[in-house]
Amino acid sequence: MNKLAQAVVEESLHETIQETRLDSDQLYLKKKKEDQIRMKLDQFAKELSRVEQQRDKH
């Protein structure tokens, strides 16, 4: 393989690796965000339940 062809192949491989890392990072960030949303929803549900119990006692 001549040097130009080798450079093109290496650059393409490098770009593929970078895209894979970006995809992986995006998936990680998406999962992290989803986990944060679930945690907030759980907190909201607990607070709502607490308020409903207090209201029912009155």
N, C-alpha and C positions, 0 to 999 in steps of 0.2 A: 504494500500500500504506500502510495507516495505521501509526502508530508502534508500536502493540501487536503487530500482525502482523509488522512488521519486527523487533521485538525477539525474538519467538518464533523467527523464522527464523534470526536471527543466533545466538541461544543454541543452537539445534539444530545449526547449522553448527559452532559452537565445540565442542560436545560430540562431534560426529563427528570433528573434527580431533584432539581430546584422545584419543579412543578409538584412532584410527589411530596416534597417537604411542605410546600404551601398547602396542598390538600390535607396533609396530616395535621398541620397547624390549625387550619380552618375547622377541621372536624373536632379537634381538641377544644378550640374556643367555643364552638357551637355546643358541645356537650357541657362545658363549664357553664355557659349561659343558661342552658336548659336546667341544669342542677340548681342554679341560683333561683330560677323562676319557680321550680318545684318547692324549694325551701321557703320562699316567700308565700306561696300558696298554702303550704302546710301551716305556717305561722298565722296566716289570715284565717284559715279554717279553725284553728285552735282558739283564736281570739273571738271569732264569731260564735263558737260553741259556748265559750265562757260567758259572753254577753247574753246569749239566749237563755242559759241556765239562770243567770242573775235576774233576767226579766221574768222568767217563769216563777221564781221564788216570790216575787212581789204580788 
